[in-house]
């Protein structure tokens, strides 16, 4: 069995290391994607928006436990949906 997660950016205060460039780019990208969503391009935010470590972790666990094939390729949309708080 395998699970491949394809998150865009992983953000949040729970990260052990601080990566300034990644953090700045994630904030900028999320702002641009938020503006795109306001004009009807929400699919871009759904596909490329950042996730927190908690969302990523919950999504991976839920997808791994609910998949019957044992082979999961999860993009940001699948991870976000599965990682939504209960």
C-alpha positions as CSV (number, residue, x, y, z in Angstrom):
1,X,0.0,0.0,0.0
2,X,1.1,3.6,-0.6
3,X,-0.1,7.2,-0.3
4,X,1.5,10.0,-2.2
5,X,0.6,13.5,-1.0
6,X,1.0,16.5,-3.3
7,X,0.5,19.6,-1.1
8,X,1.3,23.0,-2.6
9,X,2.7,24.7,0.5
10,X,2.7,23.5,4.1
11,X,2.4,26.5,6.5
12,X,1.6,27.2,10.1
13,X,3.3,27.9,13.4
14,X,3.6,24.2,14.2
15,X,6.5,23.7,11.7
16,X,9.9,23.0,13.4
17,X,12.0,24.9,10.9
18,X,11.4,28.5,9.7
19,X,11.8,29.0,6.0
20,X,11.4,32.7,5.2
21,X,11.3,32.4,1.4
22,X,8.7,29.6,1.5
23,X,6.6,31.5,4.1
24,X,6.7,34.8,2.1
25,X,5.8,33.0,-1.1
26,X,3.0,31.0,0.5
27,X,1.4,34.2,2.0
28,X,1.8,36.0,-1.4
29,X,0.4,33.1,-3.3
30,X,-2.6,32.7,-0.9
31,X,-3.3,36.5,-1.3
32,X,-3.2,36.3,-5.1
33,X,-5.4,33.1,-5.1
34,X,-7.9,34.8,-2.7
35,X,-8.2,37.7,-5.2
36,X,-8.6,35.2,-8.0
37,X,-11.4,33.5,-6.1
38,X,-13.2,36.8,-5.7
39,X,-13.4,37.1,-9.5
40,X,-14.6,33.6,-10.0
41,X,-11.3,31.6,-10.2
42,X,-11.7,29.7,-7.0
43,X,-10.5,26.5,-8.7
44,X,-7.0,28.0,-8.6
45,X,-7.1,28.4,-4.8
46,X,-8.5,24.9,-4.4
47,X,-5.6,23.5,-6.5
48,X,-2.7,25.6,-5.3
49,X,-3.6,27.1,-1.9
50,X,-1.5,26.3,1.2
51,X,-2.4,23.8,3.9
52,X,-1.4,23.7,7.5
53,X,0.5,20.8,8.9
54,X,-2.6,19.7,10.8
55,X,-4.7,19.7,7.6
56,X,-2.1,17.7,5.8
57,X,-1.7,15.2,8.6
58,X,-5.5,14.7,9.0
59,X,-6.0,14.4,5.3
60,X,-3.2,11.8,4.9
61,X,-4.5,9.7,7.8
62,X,-8.1,9.8,6.7
63,X,-7.3,9.0,3.0
64,X,-5.1,6.1,4.1
65,X,-7.7,4.7,6.4
66,X,-10.7,5.0,4.0
67,X,-9.1,4.0,0.7
68,X,-9.9,0.4,-0.3
69,X,-7.3,0.0,-3.1
70,X,-4.2,0.7,-1.0
71,X,-3.0,3.2,-3.6
72,X,-3.7,6.9,-3.0
73,X,-2.5,9.8,-5.0
74,X,-3.8,12.9,-3.2
75,X,-3.6,16.5,-4.5
76,X,-4.3,19.6,-2.5
77,X,-8.0,19.4,-3.1
78,X,-8.3,15.8,-1.8
79,X,-6.0,16.6,1.1
80,X,-8.0,19.7,2.1
81,X,-11.3,17.9,1.8
82,X,-10.1,14.9,3.9
83,X,-8.3,17.1,6.3
84,X,-11.2,19.4,7.1
85,X,-11.8,19.5,10.9
86,X,-14.6,17.2,12.0
